[in-house]
Amino acid sequence: MDAAKRELHEETGVRSASLLGRTEEWVAYDFPADAAPNRKGWKGQKQIWFALRFDGQESEIDLDGHGDAEFDAWRWGNLAEAPELVVPFKRSAYEHVVRAFAKFS
C-alpha cells in the first residue's frame, strides 16, 4: 500500500487518499511486439491494483510536481469509462479492474 500511495503522489501530487480495497490477484498484460524494443526485453507487466478514495481538495492535484509529467491532463469520470481511455493492449487489464472495483463506484 505504501508503494501505491507513493506512486499516486509522484504522478498526481495527491496525498489525501484512503484505501477502499485492492485486487485479490495480479492483473497482467503483454506489450505489443512493436513496443518490445523499448521495454528492455520485458514481455509485459503484472500489477496489484488499489482502489483509493480521494479525500482532498482539487487544488492538491498537480501533474507537474515531480519532474517529467506522465499525464498531460486529468478529469473526473466514471470507472466504467477507463478501458476506452487506454491503449488497446491494456484494455483487458482495465476491464478486469473495472469488474473488481465496481462495488466502489
Summary of the structure (lengths in Angstrom):
residues: 105
radius of gyration: 14.7
end to end distance: 20.0
largest distance: 40.9
contacts: 216
relative contact order: 0.23
helix: 43%
strand: 18%
